[in-house]
Amino acid sequence: MKLLLLTLAALLLLSQLTPGDAQKCWNLNGKCRHRCSRKESVYVYCTNGKMCCVKPKYQPKPKPWMF
C-alpha cells in the first residue's frame, strides 16, 4: 500500500514538472507559436518556422536617425 501511494505521488509530481510550454526565443523573453496573443507581437521567426511572440516591453526600441 505504501509503495502504491509513493508511486502515485511520484507520478503526480512528474506530471506537474513536465514542460508543456512552447519553445523559448528572443533571449528567453518570447515563445515560438503559430499565433500570438493580443498582447504580443512578432519580431523574429523561430528556427522551427513558427513566429516568436514577444511582449512589446521586451522588443528593442527603434533608434532615431542620426546625421
Distance bins in CASP14 RR format, pairs under 12 A and 6 or more apart:
PFRMAT RR
TARGET T0000
AUTHOR 0000-0000-0000
RMODE 2
METHOD distances of the structure
MODEL  1
1 7 0 0 0 0 0 1 0 0 0 0 0
1 8 0 0 0 0 0 1 0 0 0 0 0
2 8 0 0 0 0 0 1 0 0 0 0 0
2 9 0 0 0 0 0 1 0 0 0 0 0
3 9 0 0 0 0 0 1 0 0 0 0 0
3 10 0 0 0 0 0 1 0 0 0 0 0
4 10 0 0 0 0 0 1 0 0 0 0 0
4 11 0 0 0 0 0 1 0 0 0 0 0
5 11 0 0 0 0 0 1 0 0 0 0 0
5 12 0 0 0 0 0 1 0 0 0 0 0
6 12 0 0 0 0 0 1 0 0 0 0 0
6 13 0 0 0 0 0 1 0 0 0 0 0
7 13 0 0 0 0 0 1 0 0 0 0 0
7 14 0 0 0 0 0 1 0 0 0 0 0
8 14 0 0 0 0 0 1 0 0 0 0 0
8 15 0 0 0 0 0 1 0 0 0 0 0
9 15 0 0 0 0 0 1 0 0 0 0 0
9 16 0 0 0 0 0 1 0 0 0 0 0
10 16 0 0 0 0 0 1 0 0 0 0 0
10 17 0 0 0 0 0 1 0 0 0 0 0
11 17 0 0 0 0 0 1 0 0 0 0 0
11 18 0 0 0 0 0 1 0 0 0 0 0
12 18 0 0 0 0 0 1 0 0 0 0 0
19 31 0 0 0 0 0 1 0 0 0 0 0
20 31 0 0 0 0 0 1 0 0 0 0 0
21 28 0 0 0 0 0 1 0 0 0 0 0
21 30 0 0 0 0 0 1 0 0 0 0 0
21 31 1 0 0 1 0 0 0 0 0 0 0
21 32 0 0 0 0 0 1 0 0 0 0 0
21 33 0 0 0 0 0 1 0 0 0 0 0
22 28 0 0 0 0 0 1 0 0 0 0 0
22 30 0 0 0 0 1 0 0 0 0 0 0
22 31 1 0 1 0 0 0 0 0 0 0 0
22 32 1 0 1 0 0 0 0 0 0 0 0
22 33 1 0 1 0 0 0 0 0 0 0 0
22 34 0 0 0 0 1 0 0 0 0 0 0
22 35 0 0 0 0 0 1 0 0 0 0 0
22 36 0 0 0 0 0 1 0 0 0 0 0
22 37 0 0 0 0 0 1 0 0 0 0 0
22 40 0 0 0 0 0 1 0 0 0 0 0
22 46 0 0 0 0 1 0 0 0 0 0 0
22 48 0 0 0 0 1 0 0 0 0 0 0
22 50 1 0 0 1 0 0 0 0 0 0 0
22 51 0 0 0 0 0 1 0 0 0 0 0
22 52 0 0 0 0 1 0 0 0 0 0 0
22 53 0 0 0 0 1 0 0 0 0 0 0
23 30 0 0 0 0 1 0 0 0 0 0 0
23 31 1 0 0 1 0 0 0 0 0 0 0
23 32 1 0 1 0 0 0 0 0 0 0 0
23 33 0 0 0 0 1 0 0 0 0 0 0
23 34 0 0 0 0 0 1 0 0 0 0 0
23 45 0 0 0 0 0 1 0 0 0 0 0
23 46 1 0 0 1 0 0 0 0 0 0 0
23 47 0 0 0 0 1 0 0 0 0 0 0
23 48 1 0 0 1 0 0 0 0 0 0 0
23 49 0 0 0 0 0 1 0 0 0 0 0
23 50 1 0 0 1 0 0 0 0 0 0 0
23 51 0 0 0 0 0 1 0 0 0 0 0
23 52 0 0 0 0 1 0 0 0 0 0 0
23 53 0 0 0 0 0 1 0 0 0 0 0
24 30 1 0 0 1 0 0 0 0 0 0 0
24 31 1 0 0 1 0 0 0 0 0 0 0
24 32 1 0 0 1 0 0 0 0 0 0 0
24 33 0 0 0 0 0 1 0 0 0 0 0
24 46 0 0 0 0 1 0 0 0 0 0 0
24 47 0 0 0 0 0 1 0 0 0 0 0
24 48 0 0 0 0 0 1 0 0 0 0 0
24 50 0 0 0 0 0 1 0 0 0 0 0
24 52 0 0 0 0 1 0 0 0 0 0 0
24 53 0 0 0 0 0 1 0 0 0 0 0
24 54 0 0 0 0 0 1 0 0 0 0 0
24 58 0 0 0 0 0 1 0 0 0 0 0
25 31 1 0 0 1 0 0 0 0 0 0 0
25 32 1 0 1 0 0 0 0 0 0 0 0
25 33 0 0 0 0 1 0 0 0 0 0 0
25 36 0 0 0 0 0 1 0 0 0 0 0
25 40 0 0 0 0 0 1 0 0 0 0 0
25 42 0 0 0 0 0 1 0 0 0 0 0
25 43 0 0 0 0 1 0 0 0 0 0 0
25 44 1 0 0 1 0 0 0 0 0 0 0
25 45 0 0 0 0 1 0 0 0 0 0 0
25 46 1 0 1 0 0 0 0 0 0 0 0
25 47 0 0 0 0 1 0 0 0 0 0 0
25 48 0 0 0 0 1 0 0 0 0 0 0
25 49 0 0 0 0 0 1 0 0 0 0 0
25 50 0 0 0 0 1 0 0 0 0 0 0
25 51 0 0 0 0 1 0 0 0 0 0 0
25 52 1 1 0 0 0 0 0 0 0 0 0
25 53 0 0 0 0 1 0 0 0 0 0 0
25 54 1 0 0 1 0 0 0 0 0 0 0
25 58 0 0 0 0 0 1 0 0 0 0 0
26 32 0 0 0 0 1 0 0 0 0 0 0
26 40 0 0 0 0 0 1 0 0 0 0 0
26 41 0 0 0 0 0 1 0 0 0 0 0
26 42 0 0 0 0 0 1 0 0 0 0 0
26 43 1 0 0 1 0 0 0 0 0 0 0
26 44 1 0 0 1 0 0 0 0 0 0 0
26 45 0 0 0 0 0 1 0 0 0 0 0
26 46 0 0 0 0 1 0 0 0 0 0 0
26 51 0 0 0 0 0 1 0 0 0 0 0
26 52 1 0 1 0 0 0 0 0 0 0 0
26 53 0 0 0 0 1 0 0 0 0 0 0
26 54 1 0 1 0 0 0 0 0 0 0 0
26 55 0 0 0 0 1 0 0 0 0 0 0
26 58 1 0 0 1 0 0 0 0 0 0 0
26 59 0 0 0 0 1 0 0 0 0 0 0
26 60 0 0 0 0 1 0 0 0 0 0 0
27 43 0 0 0 0 0 1 0 0 0 0 0
27 44 0 0 0 0 0 1 0 0 0 0 0
27 52 0 0 0 0 0 1 0 0 0 0 0
27 54 0 0 0 0 1 0 0 0 0 0 0
27 58 1 0 0 1 0 0 0 0 0 0 0
27 59 0 0 0 0 0 1 0 0 0 0 0
27 60 0 0 0 0 0 1 0 0 0 0 0
28 52 0 0 0 0 0 1 0 0 0 0 0
28 54 0 0 0 0 0 1 0 0 0 0 0
28 58 0 0 0 0 1 0 0 0 0 0 0
29 40 0 0 0 0 0 1 0 0 0 0 0
29 43 0 0 0 0 1 0 0 0 0 0 0
29 44 0 0 0 0 0 1 0 0 0 0 0
29 52 0 0 0 0 1 0 0 0 0 0 0
29 53 0 0 0 0 1 0 0 0 0 0 0
29 54 1 0 1 0 0 0 0 0 0 0 0
29 55 1 0 0 1 0 0 0 0 0 0 0
29 56 0 0 0 0 0 1 0 0 0 0 0
29 57 0 0 0 0 1 0 0 0 0 0 0
29 58 1 1 0 0 0 0 0 0 0 0 0
29 59 0 0 0 0 1 0 0 0 0 0 0
29 60 0 0 0 0 0 1 0 0 0 0 0
30 36 0 0 0 0 1 0 0 0 0 0 0
30 37 0 0 0 0 0 1 0 0 0 0 0
30 39 0 0 0 0 0 1 0 0 0 0 0
30 40 1 0 0 1 0 0 0 0 0 0 0
30 41 0 0 0 0 0 1 0 0 0 0 0
30 42 0 0 0 0 0 1 0 0 0 0 0
30 43 0 0 0 0 1 0 0 0 0 0 0
30 44 0 0 0 0 1 0 0 0 0 0 0
30 45 0 0 0 0 0 1 0 0 0 0 0
30 46 0 0 0 0 1 0 0 0 0 0 0
30 50 0 0 0 0 0 1 0 0 0 0 0
30 51 0 0 0 0 1 0 0 0 0 0 0
30 52 1 0 1 0 0 0 0 0 0 0 0
30 53 1 0 0 1 0 0 0 0 0 0 0
30 54 1 0 1 0 0 0 0 0 0 0 0
30 55 1 0 0 1 0 0 0 0 0 0 0
30 56 0 0 0 0 0 1 0 0 0 0 0
30 57 0 0 0 0 0 1 0 0 0 0 0
30 58 1 0 0 1 0 0 0 0 0 0 0
30 59 0 0 0 0 1 0 0 0 0 0 0
31 37 0 0 0 0 1 0 0 0 0 0 0
31 40 0 0 0 0 1 0 0 0 0 0 0
31 42 0 0 0 0 0 1 0 0 0 0 0
31 43 0 0 0 0 0 1 0 0 0 0 0
31 46 0 0 0 0 1 0 0 0 0 0 0
31 48 0 0 0 0 0 1 0 0 0 0 0
31 50 0 0 0 0 1 0 0 0 0 0 0
31 51 0 0 0 0 1 0 0 0 0 0 0
31 52 1 0 0 1 0 0 0 0 0 0 0
31 53 1 0 1 0 0 0 0 0 0 0 0
31 54 0 0 0 0 1 0 0 0 0 0 0
31 55 0 0 0 0 1 0 0 0 0 0 0
31 58 0 0 0 0 0 1 0 0 0 0 0
32 40 0 0 0 0 0 1 0 0 0 0 0
32 42 0 0 0 0 0 1 0 0 0 0 0
32 44 0 0 0 0 0 1 0 0 0 0 0
32 45 0 0 0 0 1 0 0 0 0 0 0
32 46 1 1 0 0 0 0 0 0 0 0 0
32 47 0 0 0 0 1 0 0 0 0 0 0
32 48 1 0 0 1 0 0 0 0 0 0 0
32 49 1 0 0 1 0 0 0 0 0 0 0
32 50 1 0 1 0 0 0 0 0 0 0 0
32 51 1 0 0 1 0 0 0 0 0 0 0
32 52 1 0 1 0 0 0 0 0 0 0 0
32 53 1 0 0 1 0 0 0 0 0 0 0
32 54 0 0 0 0 0 1 0 0 0 0 0
33 40 0 0 0 0 1 0 0 0 0 0 0
33 41 0 0 0 0 0 1 0 0 0 0 0
33 42 0 0 0 0 1 0 0 0 0 0 0
33 45 0 0 0 0 0 1 0 0 0 0 0
33 46 0 0 0 0 1 0 0 0 0 0 0
33 48 0 0 0 0 0 1 0 0 0 0 0
33 49 0 0 0 0 0 1 0 0 0 0 0
33 50 1 0 1 0 0 0 0 0 0 0 0
33 51 1 0 0 1 0 0 0 0 0 0 0
33 52 0 0 0 0 1 0 0 0 0 0 0
33 53 1 0 1 0 0 0 0 0 0 0 0
33 54 0 0 0 0 0 1 0 0 0 0 0
34 42 0 0 0 0 0 1 0 0 0 0 0
34 45 0 0 0 0 0 1 0 0 0 0 0
34 46 0 0 0 0 0 1 0 0 0 0 0
34 48 0 0 0 0 0 1 0 0 0 0 0
34 49 0 0 0 0 1 0 0 0 0 0 0
34 50 1 0 1 0 0 0 0 0 0 0 0
34 51 1 0 0 1 0 0 0 0 0 0 0
34 52 0 0 0 0 0 1 0 0 0 0 0
34 53 0 0 0 0 1 0 0 0 0 0 0
35 41 0 0 0 0 0 1 0 0 0 0 0
35 42 0 0 0 0 1 0 0 0 0 0 0
35 50 0 0 0 0 1 0 0 0 0 0 0
35 51 1 0 0 1 0 0 0 0 0 0 0
35 53 0 0 0 0 1 0 0 0 0 0 0
36 42 1 0 0 1 0 0 0 0 0 0 0
36 43 0 0 0 0 0 1 0 0 0 0 0
36 45 0 0 0 0 0 1 0 0 0 0 0
36 46 0 0 0 0 0 1 0 0 0 0 0
36 50 0 0 0 0 1 0 0 0 0 0 0
36 51 1 0 0 1 0 0 0 0 0 0 0
36 52 0 0 0 0 1 0 0 0 0 0 0
36 53 1 1 0 0 0 0 0 0 0 0 0
36 54 0 0 0 0 1 0 0 0 0 0 0
36 55 0 0 0 0 1 0 0 0 0 0 0
36 56 0 0 0 0 0 1 0 0 0 0 0
37 51 0 0 0 0 0 1 0 0 0 0 0
37 53 1 0 0 1 0 0 0 0 0 0 0
37 54 0 0 0 0 0 1 0 0 0 0 0
37 55 0 0 0 0 1 0 0 0 0 0 0
37 56 0 0 0 0 0 1 0 0 0 0 0
38 53 0 0 0 0 0 1 0 0 0 0 0
38 55 0 0 0 0 0 1 0 0 0 0 0
38 56 0 0 0 0 0 1 0 0 0 0 0
39 53 0 0 0 0 1 0 0 0 0 0 0
39 54 0 0 0 0 0 1 0 0 0 0 0
39 55 1 0 0 1 0 0 0 0 0 0 0
39 56 1 0 0 1 0 0 0 0 0 0 0
39 57 0 0 0 0 1 0 0 0 0 0 0
39 58 0 0 0 0 0 1 0 0 0 0 0
40 51 0 0 0 0 1 0 0 0 0 0 0
40 52 0 0 0 0 1 0 0 0 0 0 0
40 53 1 0 1 0 0 0 0 0 0 0 0
40 54 1 0 0 1 0 0 0 0 0 0 0
40 55 1 0 1 0 0 0 0 0 0 0 0
40 56 1 0 0 1 0 0 0 0 0 0 0
40 57 0 0 0 0 0 1 0 0 0 0 0
40 58 0 0 0 0 1 0 0 0 0 0 0
40 59 0 0 0 0 1 0 0 0 0 0 0
41 51 0 0 0 0 1 0 0 0 0 0 0
41 52 0 0 0 0 1 0 0 0 0 0 0
41 53 1 0 0 1 0 0 0 0 0 0 0
41 54 1 0 0 1 0 0 0 0 0 0 0
41 55 0 0 0 0 1 0 0 0 0 0 0
41 56 1 0 0 1 0 0 0 0 0 0 0
41 57 0 0 0 0 0 1 0 0 0 0 0
41 58 0 0 0 0 0 1 0 0 0 0 0
41 59 1 0 0 1 0 0 0 0 0 0 0
42 49 0 0 0 0 0 1 0 0 0 0 0
42 50 0 0 0 0 1 0 0 0 0 0 0
42 51 1 0 1 0 0 0 0 0 0 0 0
42 52 1 0 0 1 0 0 0 0 0 0 0
42 53 1 0 0 1 0 0 0 0 0 0 0
42 54 1 0 0 1 0 0 0 0 0 0 0
42 55 0 0 0 0 0 1 0 0 0 0 0
42 56 0 0 0 0 0 1 0 0 0 0 0
42 59 0 0 0 0 1 0 0 0 0 0 0
43 51 0 0 0 0 1 0 0 0 0 0 0
43 52 1 0 0 1 0 0 0 0 0 0 0
43 53 0 0 0 0 1 0 0 0 0 0 0
43 54 1 0 1 0 0 0 0 0 0 0 0
43 55 0 0 0 0 0 1 0 0 0 0 0
43 56 0 0 0 0 1 0 0 0 0 0 0
43 58 0 0 0 0 1 0 0 0 0 0 0
43 59 1 0 1 0 0 0 0 0 0 0 0
43 60 0 0 0 0 1 0 0 0 0 0 0
43 61 0 0 0 0 0 1 0 0 0 0 0
43 62 0 0 0 0 0 1 0 0 0 0 0
44 50 0 0 0 0 0 1 0 0 0 0 0
44 51 0 0 0 0 1 0 0 0 0 0 0
44 52 1 0 1 0 0 0 0 0 0 0 0
44 53 0 0 0 0 0 1 0 0 0 0 0
44 54 0 0 0 0 1 0 0 0 0 0 0
44 58 0 0 0 0 0 1 0 0 0 0 0
44 59 0 0 0 0 1 0 0 0 0 0 0
44 60 0 0 0 0 0 1 0 0 0 0 0
45 51 1 0 0 1 0 0 0 0 0 0 0
45 52 1 0 0 1 0 0 0 0 0 0 0
45 53 0 0 0 0 0 1 0 0 0 0 0
45 54 0 0 0 0 0 1 0 0 0 0 0
46 52 1 0 1 0 0 0 0 0 0 0 0
46 53 0 0 0 0 1 0 0 0 0 0 0
46 54 0 0 0 0 0 1 0 0 0 0 0
52 58 0 0 0 0 0 1 0 0 0 0 0
52 59 0 0 0 0 0 1 0 0 0 0 0
53 59 0 0 0 0 0 1 0 0 0 0 0
54 60 0 0 0 0 1 0 0 0 0 0 0
END
